Amino acid sequence: MASTSPSGVKLEIGHVLFIDIVGYSKLLITEQSELLRRLSDVVRETEQFRSAEAEGKLVRLPTGDGMALVFRNSPEAPVQCALELSTGLKAHPELKVRMGIHSGPVNEVADVNERANITGAGINIAQRVMDCGDSGHILLSKHVADDLEQYPQWRSYLHDLGECEVKHGVRMWVVNLYTDALGNSDVPEKFQKTKEMQAAPATPASDVNPARRSWSWIAALIIVAALAAAAGFYIFSHRPTPIAAPSASAPAAAAAVIPEKSIAVLPFENLSRDPDNAYFADGIQDEILTRLSKIADLKVISRTSTQHYKSAPDNLREIAKQLEVAHIVEGSVQKSADSVRVNVQLIKAANDCQSHRRAVACETDRSGRKSHYRQTDR
C-alpha cells in the first residue's frame, strides 16, 4: 500500500526481480542486442509477467545488461517469475542469467523525457543481492526469505548463504533459492571470497596473527568436511523410521510422515573464552548446512528456520517435530591459541533423543593433523 512521506514523495513497497546477463560487457554490440531481445521474449512468456502486466501491477525497467521487474501485487510474484524464467531459459543455454529479489520501498518519478518511471531502495538492494550471484543463481534478500519461510511450500527451496559484502563495504544476508531442477545450488564465487574476509578478526589487526587466524579457519573447514560427510553417510545407511508430524488443522487425523532423509542444524555453541570467536560457531553451522545441501535427496532445513533455537536445547524431540525433520545436528566449537575443537551430535529424533545419538569430537593442531578424534554411539 502506498503512502506519502513528509517530503511529498509517494512511497510504496515494490517486489523487485532484478535480472542481468552474465558477461554482457564482453560481447559485441550486435550480440548484446540479440541476447537482450531473446531474454525479453522469455521473460514476456512467463505467467507471472503476463498476469501482473494485465492487472497493471508491473513496472519494467531496462538496465542496459538486463532489466528490473517491479511487481506491485504479491511478494511471491517475483519469486514465481524467477522460477518460471529459469524453466524458460533451459531452451536458451546461450543466455547466462543471474537474478536477485528484494521487497522494499519504491516511488514513482518522471525521467528526462517526462515519462513515468520508478526508483527507490527496493530496486537498489535487489541489484546488490543479484551482484552476489553467478550464472543461474536466484538470490533473495533475507527480508524476502523470511517472508517465504512462513509458507511450508517454500521452505525446502531456501538455502542460507550468509553475509556477502556488496558495494561500499555494505554486508547483506543472502539466501539461495533453488530446486532439484531450477536455480543454481553452487555457492557463489563472490560469497566464497566474502566468507574468507569474514574470517578476519573483529579486533585490530595488530593484536592477531593473520597466519594463525587463517590456519584456524582452514582447520575448522577440514573438520566440517569430515563431519558433514559422516552425517550424510549415517542418514543414508540406516533404514527409515517414520516420524509423525503434528497437524494443527486436523489433530484427529493421521499425521504426516516426516522423511527419514531430513536434517536440521541448530546454532553451534561458542565455548571459546574470547567472544569474538563466535564467528567460528556461526561458520561451522553455515559450512555444515552448505555441504549437506549438496547431498542429493536430503532435505536440509535452512538457517533462517533454526536460528531462533538456542544451542544445546533440552526439547530436541519437539524441535524435530516443529521443523519436520528426522535428524538434528547440534554441537559446540572451542578455539584456543593453536587448536580448534569441534563437538557434534547427530541425533535421531525417531528414537529417544537422549539415548540415540552419534557424537563426534575432533581436534586439530597447527600442523593440520587430527590430534584427537572420538566417535561414539549412545
C-alpha positions in Angstrom: 0.0 0.0 0.0 1.3 3.4 -1.0 1.8 6.3 1.4 3.0 9.9 1.2 6.2 10.8 3.0 6.6 14.3 4.7 8.6 15.4 1.6 5.5 14.7 -0.5 7.1 11.7 -2.3 4.6 8.8 -2.7 6.2 5.6 -1.3 5.1 2.0 -1.7 6.6 -1.4 -1.3 7.7 -2.9 -4.5 8.6 -6.6 -5.0 11.6 -6.5 -7.3 13.2 -9.1 -9.6 16.5 -7.8 -10.9 17.9 -9.7 -13.9 21.1 -9.4 -15.9 23.1 -11.3 -18.5 26.4 -12.5 -17.1 29.4 -11.4 -19.2 27.3 -8.9 -21.2 30.0 -6.3 -21.4 32.4 -8.7 -23.1 30.0 -9.2 -26.0 29.9 -7.4 -29.4 27.2 -4.8 -29.7 25.2 -7.0 -32.1 25.5 -9.9 -29.7 24.3 -7.8 -26.8 21.2 -6.6 -28.7 20.3 -10.2 -29.8 20.7 -11.7 -26.3 18.6 -8.9 -24.8 15.9 -9.5 -27.3 15.9 -13.2 -26.5 15.8 -12.6 -22.8 12.9 -10.2 -23.2 11.0 -12.8 -25.2 11.5 -15.4 -22.5 10.5 -13.0 -19.7 7.3 -12.0 -21.5 6.3 -15.6 -21.8 6.2 -16.2 -18.1 2.8 -16.4 -16.5 3.6 -14.0 -13.6 4.8 -11.4 -16.0 1.7 -11.6 -18.2 -0.8 -11.7 -15.3 0.8 -8.8 -13.4 1.1 -6.7 -16.6 -2.6 -7.4 -17.4 -3.6 -6.2 -13.9 -1.5 -3.1 -14.2 0.7 -4.3 -11.3 4.0 -4.4 -13.1 6.7 -1.9 -14.0 9.5 -2.8 -16.4 12.9 -1.0 -16.2 15.6 -1.6 -18.8 19.1 -1.7 -17.1 21.4 -2.0 -20.1 22.5 -5.5 -19.5 19.2 -6.8 -18.3 16.1 -5.5 -16.6 14.3 -4.9 -13.3 10.7 -6.0 -12.9 8.8 -4.3 -10.1 5.7 -6.3 -9.0 3.0 -4.4 -7.1 0.8 -7.3 -6.2 2.5 -10.1 -4.1 5.9 -10.7 -2.6 5.7 -14.2 -4.1 5.3 -12.8 -7.7 9.0 -12.1 -8.4 10.0 -15.5 -6.9 7.4 -17.3 -9.1 8.5 -15.3 -12.1 12.2 -16.2 -11.4 11.4 -19.9 -11.3 9.3 -19.7 -14.5 12.1 -17.7 -16.2 14.6 -20.4 -15.1 12.3 -23.0 -16.8 12.1 -21.0 -20.0 15.9 -20.4 -20.1 16.6 -24.1 -20.3 15.7 -23.8 -24.0 18.3 -21.0 -24.3 21.7 -22.2 -23.0 23.3 -19.2 -24.6 21.6 -16.9 -22.1 23.7 -16.9 -18.9 21.4 -15.1 -16.4 21.5 -14.3 -12.7 18.7 -12.9 -10.6 18.2 -11.0 -7.4 15.0 -10.4 -5.4 14.0 -8.0 -2.7 10.9 -6.3 -1.4 11.4 -2.7 -0.4 10.3 1.0 -0.8 10.0 2.4 -4.3 8.5 5.6 -5.6 7.4 6.9 -9.0 9.4 9.6 -10.7 9.5 11.3 -14.1 12.5 10.6 -16.3 14.3 13.1 -18.5 11.6 12.5 -21.2 8.9 13.3 -18.6 7.7 9.7 -18.8 6.7 7.8 -15.6 9.5 5.8 -14.1 10.2 4.2 -10.7 13.2 4.2 -8.4 14.0 3.5 -4.7 15.9 1.4 -2.3 13.9 -1.7 -3.1 15.4 -1.7 -6.6 18.9 -0.9 -5.5 19.0 -3.7 -2.9 17.6 -6.2 -5.4 20.6 -5.3 -7.7 23.1 -5.7 -4.8 21.6 -9.1 -4.0 21.9 -10.2 -7.6 25.5 -8.9 -7.7 26.4 -11.6 -5.2 25.5 -14.4 -7.6 26.8 -16.2 -10.6 25.1 -17.6 -13.7 21.9 -19.4 -12.9 21.6 -18.1 -9.3 18.3 -16.9 -7.9 19.3 -15.0 -4.8 17.0 -13.5 -2.2 17.4 -10.8 0.4 16.9 -12.0 4.0 13.7 -10.0 4.1 12.2 -11.9 1.2 13.4 -15.2 2.6 11.9 -14.5 6.0 8.5 -13.8 4.3 8.6 -17.0 2.3 9.8 -19.0 5.3 6.3 -18.6 6.7 4.9 -20.9 4.0 5.8 -24.6 4.1 5.8 -24.9 0.3 8.9 -22.6 0.1 11.0 -23.8 2.9 12.8 -26.6 1.1 13.9 -24.2 -1.6 15.6 -21.7 0.7 19.3 -22.2 1.4 21.2 -19.7 3.5 24.5 -18.4 2.2 25.2 -15.9 5.0 26.7 -12.5 4.6 28.1 -11.1 1.3 29.9 -7.8 1.0 28.4 -5.6 -1.6 29.0 -2.1 -2.9 30.6 0.5 -0.4 31.5 -2.3 2.0 27.9 -3.0 3.0 27.2 -6.5 4.1 23.9 -8.2 3.2 22.5 -11.6 4.3 21.7 -13.6 1.2 19.6 -16.7 0.6 20.0 -19.0 -2.4 16.7 -20.2 -3.9 16.8 -23.4 -5.9 15.0 -26.7 -6.5 16.2 -30.0 -7.9 15.7 -28.7 -11.4 15.8 -24.9 -11.2 18.3 -22.4 -10.0 22.0 -22.9 -9.1 22.9 -24.9 -6.0 26.6 -23.9 -6.1 27.9 -21.4 -3.6 28.5 -18.2 -5.5 32.2 -17.3 -6.0 31.8 -13.8 -4.5 30.3 -15.3 -1.4 33.3 -17.6 -1.0 35.5 -14.6 -1.1 33.4 -12.7 1.4 33.5 -15.6 3.7 37.3 -15.5 3.7 37.1 -11.8 4.6 34.6 -12.6 7.4 37.2 -14.8 9.0 39.3 -11.6 9.7 39.3 -10.7 13.5 37.0 -8.1 14.9 39.9 -6.8 17.0 42.7 -4.6 15.5 44.9 -6.4 13.0 48.0 -5.7 15.2 46.5 -7.8 18.0 46.1 -11.0 16.0 48.5 -13.1 13.9 46.9 -13.2 10.4 48.6 -16.6 9.6 47.2 -18.1 12.8 43.7 -16.8 12.1 43.8 -18.1 8.5 45.1 -21.5 9.7 42.4 -21.8 12.3 39.6 -21.3 9.8 41.1 -23.8 7.3 41.4 -26.3 10.1 37.8 -25.8 11.0 36.7 -26.4 7.4 38.7 -29.6 7.3 36.8 -30.8 10.3 33.4 -29.7 8.9 34.0 -31.6 5.6 34.5 -34.8 7.6 31.5 -34.2 9.9 29.1 -33.4 7.0 30.2 -36.5 5.1 29.8 -38.7 8.2 26.3 -37.3 8.8 25.2 -37.9 5.3 26.6 -41.5 5.3 24.9 -42.2 8.6 21.5 -41.0 7.5 21.6 -42.8 4.1 22.9 -46.1 5.6 20.0 -46.6 8.1 16.5 -47.9 7.4 13.8 -45.2 7.6 11.7 -44.9 10.7 8.7 -42.6 10.1 8.1 -39.8 12.5 4.6 -38.3 13.0 4.4 -34.6 12.4 1.8 -32.7 14.4 -1.2 -31.4 12.4 -2.8 -28.1 13.7 -5.7 -28.3 11.2 -6.8 -31.8 11.8 -5.4 -33.2 15.1 -7.6 -36.3 15.0 -6.4 -37.2 11.5 -3.4 -39.3 10.7 -0.3 -37.2 11.0 2.0 -36.7 8.0 5.1 -38.8 7.8 8.4 -36.9 8.1 11.0 -38.1 5.6 13.9 -40.1 7.1 16.4 -38.3 4.9 15.9 -34.9 6.5 18.0 -32.9 8.9 18.3 -29.6 10.7 21.5 -28.0 12.0 21.0 -26.0 15.2 23.2 -23.0 16.1 26.6 -24.1 17.5 27.7 -23.0 20.9 30.8 -20.9 21.2 32.9 -22.3 24.1 35.9 -20.1 23.5 36.9 -17.6 26.1 37.1 -14.8 23.5 33.5 -13.8 22.5 35.0 -12.5 19.2 35.4 -16.2 18.2 31.7 -16.6 17.9 32.0 -16.3 14.2 33.7 -19.8 14.3 30.5 -21.3 15.7 28.4 -19.5 13.0 30.8 -20.5 10.3 30.7 -24.2 11.3 27.0 -24.2 11.2 27.0 -22.5 7.8 29.6 -24.9 6.3 27.7 -28.0 7.5 24.5 -26.6 6.0 26.2 -25.8 2.7 27.8 -29.3 2.4 24.7 -31.2 3.5 22.6 -29.2 1.0 24.7 -30.7 -1.8 23.7 -34.3 -0.9 21.0 -35.4 -3.3 17.6 -36.4 -1.8 18.5 -35.0 1.6 16.0 -32.4 2.9 18.0 -29.7 4.8 16.3 -27.1 6.8 17.5 -23.5 6.2 19.5 -21.5 8.8 16.6 -19.0 8.8 14.3 -21.6 10.4 16.8 -22.7 13.0 18.5 -19.5 14.1 16.0 -18.7 16.9 16.7 -22.1 18.6 19.3 -21.9 21.3 22.5 -24.0 21.4 22.1 -27.4 23.2 18.3 -27.2 23.8 16.6 -29.7 26.0 13.5 -30.3 23.9 15.1 -31.8 20.8 12.3 -34.2 20.0 9.8 -31.3 19.9 12.1 -29.2 17.8 12.5 -32.0 15.3 8.7 -32.2 15.1 8.4 -28.4 14.6 10.9 -28.5 11.8 9.6 -31.7 10.4 12.9 -33.5 10.3 14.2 -36.9 11.3 17.6 -35.8 12.4 19.1 -32.9 14.4 22.7 -31.8 14.5 23.9 -29.8 17.5 27.3 -29.0 18.8 29.9 -26.6 20.1 33.2 -25.0 18.9 36.1 -24.1 21.0 39.2 -22.3 19.7 42.3 -21.7 21.6 45.8 -20.5 20.5 46.9 -23.3 18.3 43.9 -25.7 18.2 40.3 -25.9 17.2 37.9 -28.4 18.9 34.5 -29.2 17.4 32.0 -31.4 19.2 29.0 -32.5 17.2 26.0 -34.7 18.0 23.8 -36.2 15.3 20.5 -37.1 17.0 17.9 -39.4 15.6 14.5 -38.0 16.6 12.5 -41.1 15.9 14.1 -42.8 19.0 14.7 -41.5 22.4 16.5 -38.2 21.9 18.7 -38.6 25.0 19.9 -42.1 24.2 20.2 -42.5 20.4 23.0 -40.1 19.5 26.1 -40.2 17.3 28.7 -38.0 18.9 31.9 -36.8 17.2 34.7 -34.8 18.9 37.5 -33.7 16.7 40.5 -31.5 17.5 43.3 -30.3 15.1 46.6 -28.8 15.9 48.6 -26.2 14.0 50.1 -28.8 11.7 46.7 -29.6 10.4 46.7 -33.2 11.8 43.8 -34.5 13.9 45.3 -34.8 17.3 42.1 -36.2 18.8 39.1 -37.8 17.1 36.4 -39.7 19.0 33.2 -41.1 17.7 30.6 -42.7 19.9 27.0 -44.0 19.6 24.8 -43.7 22.6 
